[in-house]
């Protein structure tokens, strides 16, 4: 049976990391097929990537503008585009495809400025188009479990949050004799490509999004520091946030934390108990009711509700991981596209939206404003 939902990709050539993650995640779903792309501005690499995935030569485009125009004009054109380019191009690429009437799924952070994010939200809503943002960690089954438990009042009213995302991949940048790291993602430390922030936008936004997703709490204001160590952008940042219920949270993100790889860890404390989840051990949630011993909840067991458990792909004891988390975002996004194509209501599907992307951009700007102005409190507007 032919795959019913066709997609294209901008960025994500054969030598890139994140584009391959998106393609593999989409391959979990038999409905989705990659049929078009502009994978690189380097002609040979662009062509080679298209050939790798069996694309017709005339659907491997030299630039995203040509791709958007051509695909919108085709009777068999793509249903949505996946944008996996550096931050600087997210806004123009997304806007181009939205204006061509094509649904968008974009890497985070959404774009450079709040005004740009608001513009993407306005266009997508005006045209009735879906806009997904790649906050993949909310796709883990146990993230759904935490969200359900908090909504059901299992830990009571939230009184505090502690969350961190620690990495060490830019640690060599602290060496005064370093001539600059040679990682494939070197663009992340370049303001012209990454924007006003490095680790705040790259991994700090994951903290902001994850906590907002599982708790339902909005950040009212933030106080922050960021450490550049003589570089153009920060490599480490600390944030105190105040939520709309008056509680506070402490966030830390770092790319110079020796011994850490992708250490997203979130601890939510309520007046009736607490929940803890660690991305590098994603199969379990630690639940501690007040005055009781801690409990470990495992994915794929009877302790998980049918609704949350439906996001699991294999039995408990077999770790799933990041590909499945991405795949779960895409399953819900494809469900929404399928609903759109059938003329049904496409609201209510569980994937990160343009609104969440906008919240992330607002968060980045407020954190930078606070850190660069004596760590004053800054309202998130």
FIBA-426392 format. One line per 3 residues: their letters; for each residue x, y, z of C-alpha. Coordinates in Angstrom, 2 decimals. Layout:
a	X Y Z  ...
//
This chain:
xxx	0.00 0.00 0.00  1.35 3.43 -0.97  2.22 5.79 1.85
xxx	-0.47 8.45 2.05  1.43 11.35 3.65  4.32 12.82 1.68
xxx	6.98 15.02 3.22  10.06 16.98 2.22  13.11 18.07 4.17
xxx	15.19 21.25 4.21  18.67 20.58 5.62  19.66 17.19 6.97
xxx	22.18 16.01 4.37  23.98 12.67 4.71  26.71 14.07 6.97
xxx	24.32 15.85 9.36  23.10 14.38 12.65  19.61 15.64 13.41
xxx	18.11 15.23 9.94  18.85 11.52 10.09  17.12 11.30 13.48
xxx	13.97 12.87 11.99  14.01 10.53 8.99  14.47 7.44 11.14
xxx	11.67 8.57 13.47  9.31 9.12 10.55  10.18 5.66 9.23
xxx	8.50 4.22 12.33  5.20 5.23 10.72  4.08 3.46 7.53
xxx	2.05 6.48 6.48  4.98 8.87 5.85  7.25 8.97 2.80
xxx	10.17 11.30 2.00  9.70 12.49 -1.60  11.46 15.87 -1.87
xxx	14.27 17.85 -0.35  16.84 20.59 -0.35  19.35 18.89 1.92
xxx	22.40 21.12 1.45  23.57 24.25 -0.32  26.48 22.14 -1.58
xxx	25.25 20.74 -4.89  27.08 17.41 -4.77  26.04 16.67 -1.18
xxx	22.46 17.70 -1.91  22.28 15.38 -4.93  24.00 12.53 -3.08
xxx	21.52 12.72 -0.20  18.57 12.67 -2.58  20.00 9.60 -4.29
xxx	20.53 7.88 -0.93  16.80 8.11 -0.22  15.67 7.28 -3.75
xxx	14.22 10.68 -4.59  13.43 11.65 -8.16  16.13 13.99 -9.46
xxx	13.63 16.76 -10.20  12.52 16.76 -6.56  15.98 17.45 -5.18
xxx	15.95 21.23 -5.23  18.80 23.78 -5.29  17.16 26.03 -2.67
xxx	14.16 26.04 -0.36  12.32 28.81 -2.24  12.32 26.75 -5.44
xxx	11.23 23.70 -3.47  8.29 25.43 -1.77  7.01 26.92 -5.03
xxx	7.39 23.71 -7.03  5.90 21.41 -4.40  2.92 23.71 -3.83
xxx	2.19 23.63 -7.57  2.34 19.84 -7.91  -0.88 17.81 -7.63
xxx	1.18 15.23 -5.71  3.16 17.81 -3.72  4.37 17.33 -0.16
xxx	1.94 17.53 2.75  4.54 18.93 5.14  8.17 19.98 5.35
xxx	10.72 19.12 8.04  13.18 21.95 8.74  16.51 20.78 10.20
xxx	18.78 23.71 9.36  20.80 25.97 11.70  18.72 28.40 13.78
xxx	19.34 31.41 11.54  17.30 29.95 8.69  14.33 28.52 10.62
xxx	12.22 31.65 10.22  12.66 32.35 6.49  12.32 28.68 5.55
xxx	9.24 28.13 7.71  7.61 31.34 6.49  8.27 30.41 2.87
xxx	6.55 27.03 3.18  3.67 28.39 5.24  3.01 31.05 2.61
xxx	3.03 28.26 0.01  0.29 26.49 1.99  2.44 23.64 3.31
xxx	2.40 22.32 6.88  5.66 22.72 8.83  7.62 20.72 11.41
xxx	10.67 22.67 12.59  13.69 22.10 14.80  14.04 24.24 17.92
xxx	14.55 26.95 18.93  11.84 28.19 16.61  13.61 31.35 15.40
xxx	15.69 34.37 16.47  13.14 36.91 17.69  9.76 37.04 19.41
xxx	8.42 39.05 16.47  9.45 36.31 14.05  7.83 33.62 16.20
xxx	4.62 35.62 16.44  4.66 36.06 12.66  4.93 32.28 12.12
xxx	2.09 31.71 14.55  -0.05 34.33 12.78  0.56 32.89 9.30
xxx	-0.02 29.28 10.33  -3.27 30.14 12.09  -4.50 32.39 9.27
xxx	-3.90 29.63 6.72  -5.10 26.80 8.97  -1.75 25.03 8.77
xxx	-0.17 22.72 11.32  3.12 23.78 12.86  5.11 21.30 14.94
xxx	8.31 22.02 16.88  10.88 19.34 17.70  10.82 19.27 21.49
xxx	11.35 15.53 21.40  11.65 14.78 25.11  7.92 15.28 25.60
xxx	7.48 12.29 23.29  8.78 9.79 25.83  6.06 7.59 27.31
xxx	7.12 8.43 30.87  6.79 12.15 30.10  3.13 11.42 29.37
xxx	2.92 9.54 32.67  4.28 12.51 34.61  1.91 14.89 32.84
xxx	-1.07 12.67 33.71  -0.04 12.22 37.34  0.43 15.95 37.90
xxx	-2.91 16.74 36.22  -4.61 14.12 38.43  -3.20 15.78 41.56
xxx	-0.97 12.85 42.53  1.67 15.23 43.93  -0.75 18.02 44.87
xxx	-0.09 21.70 44.27  3.35 22.34 42.77  5.62 24.18 45.22
xxx	9.03 23.91 43.52  10.79 22.59 40.41  14.44 21.70 39.92
xxx	15.62 20.93 36.39  18.92 20.71 34.57  20.39 19.85 31.20
xxx	24.12 19.16 31.48  26.53 18.36 28.63  30.30 18.47 28.26
xxx	30.77 18.61 24.49  32.09 22.21 24.48  34.43 21.72 27.45
xxx	37.51 22.22 25.26  36.32 25.76 24.60  37.53 26.64 28.12
xxx	41.13 25.85 27.15  42.86 29.23 26.60  45.03 27.55 23.95
xxx	42.05 26.19 22.07  41.76 27.34 18.48  38.07 26.50 18.41
xxx	36.29 23.18 18.51  35.78 21.30 15.28  32.48 19.62 16.07
xxx	30.01 19.38 13.19  27.72 21.74 15.12  30.29 24.55 15.40
xxx	27.61 26.93 14.12  25.93 26.76 17.54  28.61 29.05 19.03
xxx	28.33 31.57 16.17  25.85 34.41 16.91  25.16 34.91 13.20
xxx	23.92 31.30 13.00  22.73 30.58 16.54  21.26 33.95 17.56
xxx	21.61 35.74 20.90  22.18 32.55 22.89  23.97 29.23 22.67
xxx	23.19 26.70 25.40  20.10 28.62 26.57  18.53 28.25 23.14
xxx	19.93 24.83 22.39  19.20 22.96 25.64  17.69 25.54 28.01
xxx	14.59 25.66 25.83  14.18 21.91 26.34  13.98 22.51 30.09
xxx	11.46 25.33 29.67  9.30 23.28 27.30  9.47 20.03 29.25
xxx	8.49 21.58 32.58  5.67 23.57 30.97  4.42 20.43 29.20
xxx	4.26 18.15 32.23  3.10 20.74 34.79  0.88 23.05 32.75
xxx	2.52 25.97 34.59  3.53 29.10 32.69  6.61 31.12 33.62
xxx	5.74 34.63 34.79  9.26 36.02 35.17  12.89 34.93 35.24
xxx	16.20 35.89 36.87  19.37 34.56 35.25  23.13 34.48 34.86
xxx	25.10 33.26 31.88  28.79 32.47 31.57  30.59 33.13 28.28
xxx	34.16 32.48 29.44  35.40 35.04 26.93  33.40 33.56 24.05
xxx	30.74 35.23 21.93  27.90 33.20 23.47  27.30 31.48 26.79
xxx	28.41 27.94 27.58  26.67 27.78 30.97  23.57 29.43 32.45
xxx	21.57 29.45 35.69  17.95 30.56 35.93  15.41 31.14 38.67
xxx	11.86 31.21 37.34  8.57 32.21 38.92  5.44 30.39 37.76
xxx	1.91 31.67 37.41  0.95 30.04 40.74  3.71 31.87 42.61
xxx	6.00 28.84 43.00  9.63 28.98 41.87  11.91 26.76 39.85
xxx	15.68 26.51 39.50  17.04 25.65 36.04  20.64 25.00 34.98
xxx	21.97 24.31 31.51  25.60 23.77 30.63  27.76 22.50 27.79
xxx	30.92 22.53 29.91  29.82 20.06 32.61  32.49 17.36 32.60
xxx	31.14 13.83 32.58  27.68 14.66 31.24  26.29 13.77 27.81
xxx	22.59 14.62 27.49  21.71 15.01 31.14  18.20 16.38 31.14
xxx	16.78 15.75 34.62  13.51 17.15 35.95  12.23 17.05 39.56
xxx	8.79 18.41 40.40  7.81 18.88 44.04  4.25 19.22 45.24
xxx	2.61 19.47 48.65  1.59 15.80 48.39  4.70 14.27 46.83
xxx	7.29 14.51 44.08  8.16 13.14 40.64  11.58 12.74 39.05
xxx	12.60 11.76 35.50  16.06 11.52 33.95  16.38 11.49 30.16
xxx	19.33 9.13 30.16  17.22 6.60 32.09  13.90 7.35 30.39
xxx	12.07 4.13 31.14  11.28 5.04 34.75  9.70 7.78 36.85
xxx	10.48 8.07 40.56  7.31 8.90 42.48  7.50 9.76 46.17
xxx	4.16 10.38 47.93  4.47 12.44 51.11  5.40 10.34 54.18
xxx	5.87 7.23 52.03  8.80 5.38 50.50  9.79 6.23 46.91
xxx	8.16 4.17 44.16  9.62 3.33 40.76  7.13 3.35 37.87
xxx	8.33 1.43 34.82  7.18 1.95 31.26  5.11 -0.92 29.90
xxx	3.73 -2.08 33.24  0.28 -2.01 34.81  1.28 1.12 36.75
xxx	1.04 3.11 33.51  -2.40 4.13 32.24  -3.69 2.89 28.91
xxx	-3.57 6.41 27.43  0.07 7.05 28.30  1.00 3.44 27.68
xxx	-0.21 3.70 24.09  2.94 5.70 23.31  5.10 2.68 24.18
xxx	6.28 0.61 21.23  7.86 -2.48 22.83  7.46 -4.41 26.12
xxx	8.96 -3.15 29.36  12.59 -4.04 29.98  13.52 -3.29 26.36
xxx	14.71 0.36 26.35  13.16 2.49 23.62  15.05 5.79 23.51
xxx	15.20 9.03 21.55  14.14 7.69 18.15  10.86 6.51 19.66
xxx	10.35 9.85 21.42  10.71 11.63 18.07  8.50 9.01 16.44
xxx	5.78 9.65 19.01  5.78 13.36 18.18  5.47 12.51 14.51
xxx	2.71 9.95 15.07  0.55 12.63 16.65  1.56 15.18 13.99
xxx	0.70 12.73 11.20  -2.62 12.00 12.92  -3.35 15.73 12.77
xxx	-2.38 15.92 9.10  -4.55 12.90 8.34  -7.46 14.63 10.11
xxx	-6.84 17.80 8.08  -6.79 15.88 4.81  -10.10 14.23 5.74
xxx	-11.69 17.53 6.74  -11.89 16.58 10.41  -10.94 18.55 13.52
xxx	-7.14 18.51 13.81  -6.91 20.10 17.25  -6.06 18.22 20.42
xxx	-3.24 16.05 19.10  -0.26 15.74 21.41  2.76 17.32 19.69
xxx	4.70 20.53 20.44  3.08 23.43 18.62  4.09 26.85 17.33
xxx	2.73 28.30 20.60  5.30 26.26 22.50  7.97 27.42 20.08
xxx	6.93 31.02 20.72  7.14 30.44 24.48  10.67 29.12 24.00
xxx	11.79 32.20 22.09  10.26 34.47 24.75  12.10 32.46 27.41
xxx	15.47 32.81 25.66  15.09 36.57 25.27  14.00 37.08 28.88
xxx	16.90 34.98 30.20  19.45 36.89 28.11  17.95 40.25 29.10
xxx	18.14 39.31 32.77  21.66 37.89 32.62  23.01 40.87 30.67
xxx	21.46 43.43 33.02  22.72 42.49 36.46  20.51 39.40 36.85
xxx	17.37 41.45 37.37  13.89 39.93 37.28  12.46 40.07 33.75
xxx	8.79 39.48 32.98  7.96 37.05 30.19  5.43 38.84 28.05
//
